[in-house]
Structures are given as structure tokens and as C-alpha cells.
Amino acid sequence: MKTSLCLLTFLGCSVLAAAAPEDAVRVLAKAPLRFEPVTDSHGEFVARGARFRFAFRGNRADFLAGDHTVSLRFQGAASRVRLEGIEKLRSTTNDFRGNDPAKWRTSVANYGRLQVRDLYRGVDLVYYGNAGELEYDLTVKPGVDPGKIRLRLDGARAKVDADGNLVAGLIQKRPVAYQIAADGSRVPVESRYRKNSDGSYGFALGGYDRNRELTIDPVLTLSAYFSGSNQDIASAIGHDAIGFLYVAGTTASPDLPLAGNSFQATEGGSGDIFLAKIDPNAAPGSQIVYTTFFGGAANETLGGMAVGPNGDVYLTGVTQSNNFPLVNAAQTTPGSLNDAFVAWFDPTQNLVYSTFLGGGADDFGLAVAFDAKGRIYVTGGTVSDNFPATASYRAARAGSQDAFATVIDPSQSGAATIVYSSYLGGSGWDIGRGIAVAANGTFWVVGGTYSFDFPVFGASFLPSYRGGGDGFAAQFDPTQGSASLVYTTFLGGTDLDEARDVLIDSQGRIVISGWTLSTDFPHTDNALQRVYGGNTDVFVTILDTANPAGGSAQLFYSTYFGGSDADVAFDLKQDAAGNLYLSGMTLSPGLAATPNAVQSVYDQSMDAFALKFTPSVAGPLAIGYLTYLGSDGVQIGYGIDFDAKGNIYVVGFTSAPIFDPFSGAPKTSSPGKRDAFIVGLSTAK
């Protein structure tokens, strides 16, 4: 079995990594690397990226990034090997260096792979690029001793790290070895790097069939950093139907590098929303379709983002700006210092709709969703007595803070765009954290409640408050006016619990994620983790609320996830196969990172994490991918997404360098300053 791990790193709120702002759009190199001959003799080749250059000749490859050069030599290999390009690409390169046209080179062929036959006798080498990384395969012919392969790394001190990677300026991921069986399947062979007595490195292999070819496949990963002059946090990510990525968050950096035709080219105040559209399949240097600020003269904070299949982007959050950009607004003036806002950008970055949403006190939007008819659904929290409420279940605030649920139809005009809006809560403190729209026209809000008298409707799974603060789930039918709240349930144990996110699966069941301090949180026998880990765990619960029996009959699936210290999930996604994806933060050592993890060991400070698991599989075997993401300082993964190729994307912030500084530009911001990051992880097996 071959596992290709790519670490596509690019730090920055709206741009993808670089050392300086002018280079900040050049690192998400998802397009395959192109190998170009240096001369017409085809004896030397180069592969270029925004912040790196590989030069290949004979039995060596030189990696150049900034002022750093690291050479990979195959020690003891044949001295007169021939390097040749294979898999010719449609693309070509023009080289117009100097002022002598006679020395210019036009239509230089590009190749998808480089090949060296008999690098060692009976050992072939192939270089190729994949998703912004360089890979190479070493194919060992039957009966040939792989011990003759020796890697020599010059230019940086080499070592094998705790994850089994060979690190020396560039990173060679833990090797993967396999053989092809008679039926065409790949048979994995245990492999790791081994340091030889002469300082070179080879491969230590487990048992294998010496009568068949053996392939050894290390992966060289590339990384880079970006930081603005102030605090930046990426808090949401999504994708459209054709694979464009959208990243949004909050920036306090007035010098945030922009790209494309920005809707707003300068920071409006001391803190703005940012929004970036990314083409991960474009060539290096052209991945950013656009980057824009969004905000007024004061502060804005992003609460949530949703992305439609055509590339429509829906945003909500908090604004303090009297001049916040408005289009067809339901509410044209702020109600207080802190108002929620709702905004919709179409695929061409036109601001189609934008409004204040709030009353005379503080209001904040935390989650947004949409339906096929173009309506926008928002939830959050309000302490306003005059929050806009219409055609609603409840038109008055019940407690110290209520959640709210609002539906906006931008096809209407002005105030009429709010077609449904309701308070939600009891006599205590309540907040809406997540929202999702069902195919039948109803929608769900989840969050946290400290109200023992939180309203209960329908055949609830848990109709009674369990104490300490509970999660909740509520279903609205906005066509029913005062009867629009059709189902609610508490969700928790006897300690503190809160629901953070919700989605609806293909069977109409609601999937809820959040965090819990309860040792008696409801779980099912087929849970990924049946026992509370300690000091705050993630939970994932699936309810079949269409079951009229209510109670435990509705508990389709429920699990803890976490170790001995705090673990919190901030985002939840699901793919078409039913796999669930979560990102968040962890302080727990010993999480069961998968063999293909980018970072398998906790680094003793707060780390982000990325988890993929299948709830239809019982126990730990449900985990398809799990990795830590971190280093010194604090790292939090606020958003997670995936693509059809098996890549996982995580966004968040870091206060310290978290990726190798030699394979890209080092993090240059001051220690402790928060920099946004996005990381792409290839988990293909």
C-alpha cells in the first residue's frame, strides 16, 4: 500500500504563504510540478515553485529555497547515469534571459516525470510532482539488495524525527514501501529510514518477497509561511462544486496582501473580515482568484461562512461600524455598538445583499446557511429586547441572553427581506452556534443553554435539563408562524455541554458536534470512543428525530473523542460517503494518530488537530485519518474541508512556526502573534 502525504502549507488570512507581502499568493502549488530541461542536451532539469527550485542532474537533486540549499545525493550510485524526461506535457516554457536573442530558448518541453535507469545496478529512480510536493520512487528489481541505496543530505544537519521523517532543510516523509501482488493489489512492506555508520541514510525493511519488484516511495514536502503586521485568524473554509476553495476570517493587518479585483482594497477600520477565493489546481503563483477586505470604519469579526455550489459566499458575524457596506438592507442603521450582520457575495464577488441585524443591545451572528431558493439562515445570540422578530415562534426575549433564528429572502426588498425571525431560549442564558437547512424546508439550530425551562417540543430525545449547562437542538418550520418551533431537545450529561455545529445527512438525520465535560454524556455501543477521556472531550451525536418514539430510540449514534486533557472541535463537515471531518484544538497527548499522520506526537503545547472518521464503523477502526498540527505556542484549527481527491484542508491560527522553515519562508512575525494558516493534507492510501 502506498500512502502519499502532502503538506501544502500557506499561512496568511487571505493569501497563501510567503516571506514578503509581494510574494504572498504563491504557495498552494496543487498543480503537478513541471520538469524543464536546462539545456538542449536534456542532461539537467529544473522544477520551479514560488519559493523553491529543484535542480536535477545525474544522481543528485539540489533544493534551493531563499538562501538555503540542500542537496540529495545517491551515494555510491553509478556516475554516468542518464536523466531523461518522460510523460511529455502539453505546456512549454520560454526562456528570454539576457539581451541576446540568439541565446533565448522558446517552446522548451515540459515533462511530468524524470527517470534514471539503473541508478544502482537493478535499481531505477523516477521523480514526479504531485500536489505541490516532489516525490520519487525507487524500484528494486527481483533479487537486488535494497541496502545498496544510500542517501546523503548536504547543506543542513540531517536527522530522523519522532514521526520517522528524514529532515534536513527539506523533509522526506517516512518512506512507504510496497509490492504488486499477482492480483494487482499493493502489498505493504514495513519500512523506515536507517542511519548508516558513514552518516548516510538507507532503508530498513521488513519481510518481503524477493522474487518480486519492490517500490520504495519517500515524499519530499514543501512548506512556507506568511504573516501580516498584526493579528490574523482564519476561521472558516468551504468549497464550491468545481473545487474552488473559499477562506474567511478576521484580520487586523492593514497590509494584508490582496489579489485579483478586490471588492474592498483597503482595511476599513482596525479590524475587518477577509475573504479569499483559491484555485488549488492552478499553477504556482496564480492560485488566488481574489482576496478582499470587508468592513467599515470600526471593527468586524467573522462568526460564520457558508459556500454555495456555484461559488456564492454567505457571511455573518459582528460589526461595530456605522458605515458597514450595505445592499438592499433590511436594517440600514446599527441598533447598538455590536450588531450582527448578514452578507452575500455572488461568484463574481459582487455584494448582492448586506444588512445589519440587531436591536438596542449586543447581537452577534455565529452561523449561516442557505437553501436552494436563495434564502439565508442565521443564528447567534442577542441581549436586545427589540431584536427584529417577525412571523416567529417567540417575539420577546425570555432570558439574560437568547439565541435567535432568522431567515432572509434577498429577492424581497429592504425590511421585507426578513421573512422569519425569532428569539429562542428560556429564563437563563442561551446561544445559537450552528445552523443547517433540511430538504423539507425546515431548519435546525444547535447551541448551548443554561435554561432549565428551555422550551421543549415534539418527541424529544432528552426532554429535561440535565444541569451544568446543556447543548440543545431545535427544529423550525418557518411557514408555521407562532407554531414554527416543532422539535427541541436538550443534549448533554450532568456536567457542562455545548453543541457547536450541525449538519443533516443523506437520510435526514441530524449530526451534531460539540464539547462536553460530562462523564455520562449519552453514547452508543458502536461509538468510536465510549469512555470520557478527561477535562473536556469532543462529542459527535447523530439523532433520528423522525422516530416518533422519541427518547433513546432517536439516538442513532453518539461518541466521545479525546484524550486525558482538553479537546474541543470547532467545525464539522461530511462527505458523500458519510465520513465526518472535525477540526479543533487539543492539549491531550497520546491521541491515536494514524500511520499517515503529518504529526503523530503531541508537542506539549496547544495543537490543532484534523480528524476523519466513519460513524458506521464501530470503535477505533472508524478513524480514517487523525493528525496533530502544531509546534511551540498555540495552534487552533477553526475550520475543516475536503475535496474529491482525498485531501483535507484545515484553517486556523498559529502563534509560532509550525512547519519546516527551510522548505519555504520562515515565520517572520513577532513571537506570540497570531498568524492565520491553511494546511492541505493528502491522506490517499
Secondary structure, 3 states (H helix, E strand, C coil): CCCCCCEEEEECCCCCCCCCHHHCCCCCCCCCCCEEECCCCCCEEEEECCCCEEEEECCEEEEEECCEEEEEEECCCCCCCCEEEEEEEEEEEEECCCCCHHHCEEEEEEEEEEEEEEEECCEEEEEEEECCEEEEEEEECCCCCHHHCCEEEECCCCEECCCCCEECCCEECCCEEEEECCCCCEEEECEEEEECCCCCEEEEECCCCCCCCEEEECEEECCCCCCCCCCEEEEEEEECCCCCEEEEEEECCCCCCCCCCCCCCCCCCCEEEEEEEECCCCCCCCCEEEEEEECCCCEEEEEEEEECCCCCEEEEEEECCCCCCCECCCCCCCCCCCEEEEEEECCCCCEEEEEEECCCCCEEEEEEEECCCCCEEEEEEECCCCCCCECCCCCCCCCCEEEEEEEECCCCCHHHHEEEEEEECCCCEEEEEEEEECCCCCEEEEEEECCCCCCCCCCCCCCCCCCCCEEEEEEECHHHHHHCEEEEEEECCCCCEEEEEEEECCCCCEEEEEEECCCCCCCCCCCCCCCCCCCCEEEEEEECCCCCCCHHHHEEEEEEECCCCCEEEEEEEECCCCCEEEEEEECCCCCCCCCCCCCCCCCCCCEEEEEEECCCCCHHHHEEEEEEECCCCCEEEEEEEECCCCEEEEEEEECCCCCCHHHCCCCCCCCCCCEEEEEEEECCC
